[in-house]
Amino acid sequence: MKTLGEYLADRIWLLAGLAFVEALVFLTLWLEGSTLRGAGYALAVGCGAGLLAGIRDCLRYVKKRRQLRWCRGNISETLDGLPEKTSSVEGDYQELLAIVFSEKARMESSFSEKRQELLDYYSLWVHQIKTPIAGMHLLLQAWKNGMLSKEGEALSREDAMELNTRLQMELARTEQYAQMALSYLRSEDMGKDLVFREYEVAELVREAAKKFSREFLYRKLRLRIDEFSLSVVTDRKWLLFVLEQVISNAVKYTPEGGEVHIFEQRGILIIADTGIGIQAEDLPRVFEKGFTGYNGREHKKSTGIGLYLCRRVMDGLNHRMEIQSKPGKGTRVLLLLGRENLTVED
């Protein structure tokens, strides 16, 4: 009865129009001289035809409502259950619904991909941050067990300074990884977090290198920063992030006594080290997320996040980044902060 009431409510103006037409036909026939019986007969035939059409229309209405109710519970999965269109207007509505459904599916797919990407990233990140945390635990345990001093004696000044330095290095590495996680999240929509101004690149380089001063001293690495004048319109925070990541990698993969050399050549900032280098077959993939290559697997120091983020940030800044490397001879990271091509010879 509820559906019938809804049908009558939806067709109220149509029914009123039909009733008016029937009354007008009856009145016209009667005024034209037809007998009351004849006019009544015509009225009865018209009402009968209208009733049959109404019953047919009502049955189709009920069927369509049932299909729509079914669709309401399954619309998230498919549009196949939509009732057959009976007018061009219904066809337009179904086309609009198909467009909305397609956009919904696209957004769900995009969200799923981003969610999986985030899960993959944090799986790698958790693995990465475990290393400095484990290092700090081992250092503290060694100190507790007297491994850094003679049995029963207090730590010497030298041992205490070494312990402090190593703990500070591991803490700095932990902070760097935490900053990397924040940068990853912000890089999803870094366009809203950009403030472009003109900066002297040499000043940014010195600021980034200063964060690794302890590691340079502890690992007996030489840091050589040439004097150069190069200005760039960029976002300071994001470019610093890239510089820190590149210098961090240079320190990480350069053995004791090696050198990190930072200089400018034809408008291109170059960060070169005398580290272990990168295998030729790994070079084309170093910017892929999660790719560690031979060095990462051999030395267990890489999770394939840093360079991926650097390339992502550089693209967002409209800069470019390239890596040149030879195993055993070191690596050069080229940062093009303008728009020319990266063509620097070894």
CORHU-V106443 format. One record per helix or strand of 2 or more residues. SS is the DSSP state (h for helix, s for strand). FROM is the first residue (numbers start at 0). LEN is the number of residues. If there is no record, write none. Layout:
# CORHU-V106443
SS:FROM:LEN  SS:FROM:LEN
This chain:
# CORHU-V106443
h:1:9  h:11:20  h:35:39  h:87:57  h:156:31  h:189:4  s:195:5  h:200:10  h:212:6  s:221:4  s:230:5  h:235:17  s:258:7  s:267:6  h:279:4  h:292:7  h:305:11  s:319:7  s:329:7
